[in-house]
Amino acid sequence: MTTSGIEDMAMRLLGAFYDLSGHNPTQPVALGTPESPPSDSAAKVAGMELGSSELDVALRYLLNQSHIKQADVSGAYTITVMGIDKVREERGA
């Protein structure tokens, strides 16, 4: 269970990466743009505003915890196996 607001935001974002990637650590997922449909935007799925400090902090947290990593595609990230395990743990799977 998460213990801080930062972790809660990060877990929402991590869950979005998990769902949009189809649970595949090699599938890049876009953070999104204002014009992106929710199906193409991890930020929108997580309910976060693009360009917000909330999103920046959550993204940095996930990168620092090695739950996601930057993909070869600009503006996209891949969920790591550790990130997949964290989502499953959080969701009780």
C-alpha positions in Angstrom: 0.0 0.0 0.0 1.3 3.5 -0.8 1.9 6.0 1.9 2.2 9.4 0.3 0.5 11.6 -2.2 3.5 11.4 -4.5 3.3 7.6 -4.4 -0.4 7.6 -5.0 0.0 9.8 -8.1 2.9 7.6 -9.3 0.9 4.4 -8.9 -2.0 5.9 -10.9 0.5 6.7 -13.7 2.2 3.4 -13.4 -1.2 1.6 -13.7 -1.8 3.6 -16.9 1.5 2.5 -18.4 0.7 -1.1 -17.3 -2.8 -1.1 -18.9 -1.8 0.8 -22.1 1.2 -1.5 -22.7 -0.9 -4.6 -22.5 1.4 -5.7 -19.6 4.2 -5.9 -22.1 7.6 -4.4 -21.0 8.7 -3.9 -24.6 5.6 -1.9 -25.7 6.3 1.9 -25.7 3.5 4.0 -24.2 3.2 7.7 -24.9 2.9 10.1 -22.1 0.6 12.0 -24.5 -0.1 15.4 -25.9 -3.1 17.7 -25.4 -4.6 16.3 -28.6 -4.0 12.6 -27.8 -7.0 10.4 -27.2 -7.0 8.8 -23.8 -6.1 5.5 -25.4 -2.8 7.0 -26.5 -2.0 9.0 -23.3 -0.8 7.5 -20.0 -1.2 10.9 -18.4 -4.9 11.1 -19.5 -5.6 7.6 -18.4 -4.1 8.4 -15.0 -6.2 11.6 -14.7 -3.2 13.9 -14.8 -2.8 17.2 -16.7 0.0 17.2 -19.3 2.7 19.7 -18.3 1.6 19.8 -14.6 4.0 19.6 -11.8 2.0 16.6 -10.5 2.7 14.7 -13.6 6.4 15.7 -13.7 6.9 14.5 -10.1 5.1 11.2 -10.6 7.1 10.5 -13.8 10.4 11.3 -12.1 9.4 9.1 -9.2 8.7 6.1 -11.5 12.0 6.7 -13.4 14.0 6.9 -10.1 12.3 3.7 -8.8 13.1 1.9 -12.1 9.4 1.1 -12.6 9.5 2.7 -16.1 12.3 3.7 -18.5 12.5 6.0 -21.4 11.7 4.3 -24.7 13.5 4.9 -28.0 10.4 6.7 -29.2 10.4 10.4 -28.1 7.8 11.1 -25.4 7.2 7.4 -24.7 8.2 5.1 -21.9 8.2 1.4 -21.3 7.1 -0.3 -18.1 9.8 -2.5 -16.5 9.3 -6.0 -15.1 9.8 -4.4 -11.7 7.0 -1.9 -12.6 4.7 -4.7 -13.7 5.3 -6.5 -10.4 4.6 -3.4 -8.5 1.2 -2.8 -10.3 0.3 -6.5 -9.7 1.2 -6.1 -6.0 -0.8 -2.9 -5.7 -3.8 -4.4 -7.4 -3.6 -7.6 -5.3 -3.0 -9.8 -8.3 
